[in-house]
């Protein structure tokens, strides 16, 4: 199958948007289990795109239960090199109002349960750099697309990922503010770190739905879903424009971010010490560096 270079991780409002045509669905098994749902492949503005519902259709996976490794691995096997991660978020700053879009440039991982934070292990050790956890080049393209779509966009800021599925206490929310964080969500970690290990360009399009619980009115699920539903047309326009810009960027082959070579000096284990089954399982991730990986 011809590689699909662009992936979108988000909700049903994205893969069902009017601009998606020629839709097919595929199910992929991975060494890390099955992804959240079938991957929907369609065309948007002439580009083949892989859409993956992060929580599964019908929102059946909690943030802790999302099979992050399986999701990123499956997209990698399809040839995806650029991922737009669309999510709802709470705001920790007055200036980041509900309805606005934030393109964060930093990430703080405060998750607690085991979510599968790395592809490495089972005899293969790698230490990937994530000083800047989001692709700088892709983040700029996504921000520009959001502005062209008519959104109020804020570039930069730190996103903190909490475990969920509960929302924060007021005490926790005030601590996040004191630490200078901008937005809060439940899924960006470890998704961003896995995308870096998979050498993907990954950027977040975070739609502000609420002021968390530090504001007068505490956040509720109903509030989040209603605000995101109100944003969905904007999100669809922004994603379509971003896809167009990413395709042009891929065609120009001018990238300076280094995401596509993130593992170049990250693998610490001597090849002869890596178990054969681990090499085979991780071939889509590390194959280009460990060249004699068996099929």
Secondary structure, DSSP 8 states (H G I E B T S, - for coil): -----EEEEE-HHHHTSTT-EEEEEE--EETTEE-SS-EEEEEETTEEEEEEETTTTTT-S-TTTS-HHHHHHHHHHHT--EEEEEEEEEESSTTS-TT-EEE-SEEEEE--S-----S-BTTB-B----SS-S-HHHHHHHHHHHHHTT--EEE--EEEEE--SS---HHHHHHHHHTT--EEESSHHHHHHHHHHTT-EEEEEEEEEE-TTTSSS---HHHHHHHHHHHHHHHHHHHHHHHHHHHHHHHHT---S-GGGTTTTTB-S-GGGS-HHHHHHTHHHHTTTSTT---
